[in-house]
Amino acid sequence: MNSMQENNNQAQTTSNFMAELRKKNQTTIQKMEDIPYSPTIYAIRKDHWDAMIQLLKDMEHYHSAMWDTLETLPTRTKVIEQNTQTWEAVNDWAGKMTNIIIEAWALLMSE
């Protein structure tokens, strides 16, 4: 139940985040549309321009690599599921070992 509540909270947070982003974007677009266009030209040094282009190329390369890495990470749900399976296996093993010990003790006591 706690996991379902956390998933709902996460969905609400994502929904709130997206609503806030849409609102900000609408405001920005509205400002762009309300202000008359007047082109402005700025001189950018060639070495600065080349550095900006290199930054964009690096960002593109590492951005995709970052998402590829993040994609392989397990989700919270998957980690909880794996944890539950592990504890079930440990409990099964502990139960079997307890039974073996009880049987061995009973054999020792019967002799």
RORO-871671 format. One record per residue: residue number from 1; residue in one letter; x, y, z of N, C-alpha, C in turn. Coordinates in Angstrom, 3 decimals. Atoms other than C-alpha are relative to their C-alpha. Layout:
! RORO-871671
ATOM   resi   resn        n_X        n_Y        n_Z       ca_X       ca_Y       ca_Z        c_X        c_Y        c_Z
ATOM    NUM      A          X          Y          Z          X          Y          Z          X          Y          Z
...
! end
This chain:
! RORO-871671
ATOM   resi   resn        n_X        n_Y        n_Z       ca_X       ca_Y       ca_Z        c_X        c_Y        c_Z
ATOM      1      M      0.825     -1.198      0.000      0.000      0.000      0.000      0.862      1.254      0.000
ATOM      2      N     -0.912     -1.132     -0.075      2.848      2.341      0.875      0.616      0.275     -1.363
ATOM      3      S     -0.574     -0.149      1.338      4.364      1.695     -2.552     -0.992      0.671     -0.948
ATOM      4      M      1.015     -0.619      0.857      1.061      2.616     -4.239     -0.122      1.487      0.318
ATOM      5      Q      0.102     -1.407     -0.396      0.910      5.848     -2.229      1.201      0.784     -0.529
ATOM      6      E     -1.200     -0.668      0.516      4.510      6.701     -3.203     -0.094      0.184     -1.506
ATOM      7      N      0.172     -0.126      1.453      3.696      5.999     -6.863     -0.982      1.124     -0.319
ATOM      8      N      0.968     -1.083      0.201      0.648      8.308     -6.597      0.642      1.351      0.257
ATOM      9      N     -0.693     -1.258     -0.310      2.783     11.012     -4.949      0.967      0.369     -1.115
ATOM     10      Q     -0.951     -0.258      1.079      5.411     10.640     -7.657     -0.737      0.464     -1.257
ATOM     11      A      0.789     -0.391      1.175      2.749     10.876    -10.379     -0.527      1.416      0.166
ATOM     12      Q      0.492     -1.358     -0.246      1.288     13.987     -8.738      1.125      1.011     -0.136
ATOM     13      T     -1.143     -0.900      0.112      4.747     15.559     -8.468      0.344      0.222     -1.464
ATOM     14      T     -0.285     -0.116      1.427      5.384     14.827    -12.140     -1.065      0.835     -0.685
ATOM     15      S      1.101     -0.760      0.579      1.958     16.181    -13.042      0.125      1.478      0.357
ATOM     16      N     -0.180     -1.392     -0.428      2.576     19.348    -10.989      1.162      0.650     -0.732
ATOM     17      F     -1.174     -0.507      0.699      5.997     19.749    -12.573     -0.350      0.342     -1.440
ATOM     18      M      0.367     -0.237      1.398      4.567     19.425    -16.076     -0.964      1.178     -0.116
ATOM     19      A      0.940     -1.130      0.028      1.723     21.865    -15.280      0.763      1.315      0.175
ATOM     20      E     -0.800     -1.207     -0.231      4.249     24.388    -13.957      0.830      0.341     -1.239
ATOM     21      L     -0.788     -0.219      1.214      6.451     23.920    -17.033     -0.871      0.557     -1.121
ATOM     22      R      0.910     -0.510      1.036      3.463     24.429    -19.374     -0.350      1.465      0.263
ATOM     23      K      0.368     -1.378     -0.352      2.478     27.599    -17.497      1.156      0.952     -0.314
ATOM     24      K     -1.164     -0.845      0.273      6.014     29.009    -17.703      0.210      0.160     -1.505
ATOM     25      N     -0.172     -0.074      1.448      6.261     28.149    -21.388     -1.061      0.882     -0.641
ATOM     26      Q      1.058     -0.847      0.544      2.900     29.769    -22.110      0.305      1.473      0.255
ATOM     27      T     -0.346     -1.382     -0.337      4.038     32.926    -20.319      1.117      0.501     -0.901
ATOM     28      T     -1.131     -0.399      0.845      7.308     33.005    -22.248     -0.436      0.195     -1.444
ATOM     29      I      0.478     -0.120      1.385      5.604     32.403    -25.591     -0.876      1.241     -0.152
ATOM     30      Q      0.863     -1.179      0.046      3.025     35.083    -24.795      0.841      1.282     -0.045
ATOM     31      K     -0.890     -1.172      0.027      5.824     37.573    -24.059      0.630      0.165     -1.381
ATOM     32      M     -0.622     -0.068      1.327      7.498     36.662    -27.347     -0.995      0.532     -1.034
ATOM     33      E      1.007     -0.426      0.968      4.258     37.207    -29.233     -0.422      1.449      0.223
ATOM     34      D      0.440     -1.357     -0.311      3.399     40.481    -27.463      1.041      1.060     -0.358
ATOM     35      I     -1.064     -0.967      0.282      6.768     42.159    -28.007      0.277      0.007     -1.494
ATOM     36      P     -0.265     -0.051      1.440      7.244     43.375    -31.566      1.440     -0.422     -0.293
ATOM     37      Y     -1.310      0.526      0.384     10.151     41.776    -33.371      0.880      1.127     -0.519
ATOM     38      S     -1.008     -0.920      0.534     13.207     43.907    -33.831      1.334     -0.743      0.076
ATOM     39      P     -1.230      0.805      0.007     16.319     42.005    -34.901      1.169      0.748      0.626
ATOM     40      T     -1.202     -0.538     -0.619     19.456     42.555    -32.888      1.149     -0.926     -0.376
ATOM     41      I     -1.161      0.788      0.408     22.867     41.423    -34.057      1.117      0.258      1.000
ATOM     42      Y     -1.108     -0.093     -0.937     25.650     40.688    -31.616      1.230     -0.640     -0.633
ATOM     43      A     -1.254      0.572      0.497     29.260     40.090    -32.550      0.472     -1.051      1.000
ATOM     44      I     -0.523      1.070     -0.842     30.559     36.794    -31.219      1.372     -0.362     -0.538
ATOM     45      R     -1.355      0.341      0.430     34.260     36.098    -31.290      0.026     -1.426     -0.533
ATOM     46      K     -0.073      1.317      0.640     35.184     33.129    -33.475      0.368     -1.084      1.001
ATOM     47      D     -0.396      1.028     -0.965     36.920     31.280    -30.625     -1.143     -0.296      0.985
ATOM     48      H      1.167      0.232     -0.864     33.814     31.757    -28.421     -1.055     -0.825     -0.742
ATOM     49      W      0.970      0.738      0.809     31.561     30.528    -31.225      0.420     -1.471     -0.118
ATOM     50      D     -0.509      1.375      0.119     33.765     27.460    -31.756     -0.150     -0.748      1.330
ATOM     51      A      0.146      0.633     -1.325     33.731     26.770    -27.996     -1.465     -0.359      0.262
ATOM     52      M      1.426      0.289     -0.192     29.897     27.020    -27.902     -0.421     -1.207     -0.832
ATOM     53      I      0.323      1.139      0.860     29.632     24.609    -30.837      0.539     -1.290      0.618
ATOM     54      Q     -0.592      1.191     -0.629     31.989     22.185    -29.063     -0.798     -0.403      1.244
ATOM     55      L      0.822      0.298     -1.176     29.922     22.458    -25.861     -1.297     -0.713     -0.406
ATOM     56      L      1.229      0.639      0.472     26.768     21.579    -27.801      0.254     -1.424     -0.492
ATOM     57      K     -0.334      1.345      0.473     28.459     18.613    -29.484      0.266     -0.939      1.179
ATOM     58      D     -0.285      0.812     -1.190     29.766     17.361    -26.129     -1.290     -0.323      0.752
ATOM     59      M      1.262      0.207     -0.696     26.347     17.845    -24.538     -0.821     -1.073     -0.705
ATOM     60      E      0.774      0.981      0.756     24.691     15.851    -27.320      0.550     -1.402      0.229
ATOM     61      H     -0.634      1.310     -0.192     27.206     13.012    -26.940     -0.282     -0.533      1.401
ATOM     62      Y      0.149      0.467     -1.375     27.037     12.819    -23.135     -1.459     -0.117      0.415
ATOM     63      H      1.420      0.071     -0.326     23.293     13.426    -22.983     -0.549     -1.376     -0.370
ATOM     64      S      0.491      1.315      0.411     22.549     10.278    -24.975      0.649     -1.103      0.821
ATOM     65      A     -0.687      1.009     -0.819     25.179      8.315    -23.031     -0.603     -0.035      1.402
ATOM     66      M      0.601     -0.056     -1.334     23.635      9.512    -19.753     -1.342     -0.723      0.003
ATOM     67      W      1.315      0.649      0.044     20.141      8.402    -20.799      0.125     -1.491     -0.221
ATOM     68      D     -0.226      1.436      0.182     21.480      5.048    -21.994      0.353     -0.651      1.334
ATOM     69      T     -0.377      0.517     -1.315     23.024      4.581    -18.547     -1.195     -0.027      0.940
ATOM     70      L      1.158     -0.065     -0.888     19.889      5.689    -16.710     -1.054     -1.040     -0.354
ATOM     71      E      0.987      0.994      0.435     17.739      3.341    -18.776      0.262     -1.364      0.601
ATOM     72      T     -0.345      1.321     -0.532     19.625      0.336    -17.412     -0.226     -0.099      1.505
ATOM     73      L      0.226      0.043     -1.442     19.002      1.325    -13.782     -1.392     -0.548      0.297
ATOM     74      P      1.317      0.540     -0.332     16.186     -0.586    -12.118     -0.895      1.069      0.616
ATOM     75      T      0.954     -0.922     -0.605     13.053      1.241    -11.088     -0.176     -0.369      1.464
ATOM     76      R      0.261      0.242     -1.424     12.023      1.531     -7.454     -0.867     -1.238      0.165
ATOM     77      T      0.886      1.157     -0.057      9.274     -1.026     -8.075      0.787     -1.288     -0.221
ATOM     78      K     -0.800      1.186      0.303     11.770     -3.479     -9.578      0.919     -0.346      1.170
ATOM     79      V     -0.882      0.243     -1.143     14.165     -3.069     -6.636     -0.802     -0.601      1.155
ATOM     80      I      0.847      0.530     -1.067     11.328     -3.668     -4.153     -0.377     -1.447     -0.305
ATOM     81      E      0.355      1.361      0.405     10.247     -6.752     -6.122      1.171     -0.960      0.206
ATOM     82      Q     -1.181      0.851     -0.169     13.797     -8.145     -6.161      0.319     -0.210      1.475
ATOM     83      N     -0.243      0.093     -1.434     14.202     -7.400     -2.450     -0.971     -0.995      0.636
ATOM     84      T      1.015      0.910     -0.523     10.954     -9.233     -1.686      0.339     -1.442     -0.367
ATOM     85      Q     -0.372      1.349      0.434     12.055    -12.249     -3.736      1.204     -0.524      0.787
ATOM     86      T     -1.186      0.407     -0.752     15.414    -12.303     -1.950     -0.382     -0.401      1.415
ATOM     87      W      0.405      0.314     -1.373     13.799    -12.206      1.495     -0.843     -1.264      0.059
ATOM     88      E      0.766      1.251      0.047     11.372    -14.961      0.494      0.944     -1.195     -0.103
ATOM     89      A     -0.986      1.081      0.138     14.337    -17.108     -0.572      0.747     -0.221      1.316
ATOM     90      V     -0.692      0.110     -1.282     16.143    -16.355      2.715     -0.908     -0.672      1.026
ATOM     91      N      0.946      0.607     -0.944     13.025    -17.232      4.717     -0.204     -1.483     -0.296
ATOM     92      D      0.125      1.416      0.363     12.599    -20.505      2.774      1.223     -0.780      0.464
ATOM     93      W     -1.240      0.656     -0.400     16.244    -21.390      3.381      0.054     -0.141      1.518
ATOM     94      A     -0.035      0.041     -1.468     15.979    -20.502      7.084     -0.986     -1.049      0.526
ATOM     95      G      0.974      1.006     -0.413     12.849    -22.650      7.407      0.519     -1.413     -0.218
ATOM     96      K     -0.554      1.326      0.297     14.544    -25.626      5.738      1.129     -0.340      0.968
ATOM     97      M     -1.107      0.251     -0.934     17.642    -25.239      7.908     -0.521     -0.286      1.405
ATOM     98      T      0.590      0.240     -1.317     15.492    -25.048     11.022     -0.546     -1.418      0.086
ATOM     99      N      0.533      1.367      0.023     13.715    -28.266     10.037      1.114     -1.040      0.055
ATOM    100      I     -1.138      0.937     -0.012     17.048    -30.008      9.364      0.596     -0.082      1.395
ATOM    101      I     -0.575     -0.027     -1.351     18.377    -28.913     12.755     -0.924     -0.713      0.986
ATOM    102      I      0.963      0.652     -0.895     15.191    -30.047     14.523      0.035     -1.518     -0.206
ATOM    103      E     -0.074      1.431      0.281     15.351    -33.440     12.776      1.294     -0.605      0.528
ATOM    104      A     -1.288      0.498     -0.495     19.043    -33.827     13.602     -0.014     -0.071      1.526
ATOM    105      W      0.077     -0.023     -1.467     18.398    -32.884     17.224     -0.881     -1.143      0.503
ATOM    106      A      0.887      1.093     -0.388     15.508    -35.355     17.411      0.700     -1.342     -0.143
ATOM    107      L     -0.760      1.241      0.170     17.751    -38.116     16.034      1.014     -0.174      1.125
ATOM    108      L     -1.005      0.072     -1.078     20.478    -37.301     18.571     -0.662     -0.336      1.338
ATOM    109      M      0.677      0.208     -1.279     18.010    -37.266     21.430     -0.626     -1.412      0.093
ATOM    110      S      0.622      1.316     -0.022     16.414    -40.569     20.393      1.017     -1.112      0.198
ATOM    111      E     -1.038      1.034     -0.162     19.714    -42.450     20.569      0.417     -0.187      1.396
! end
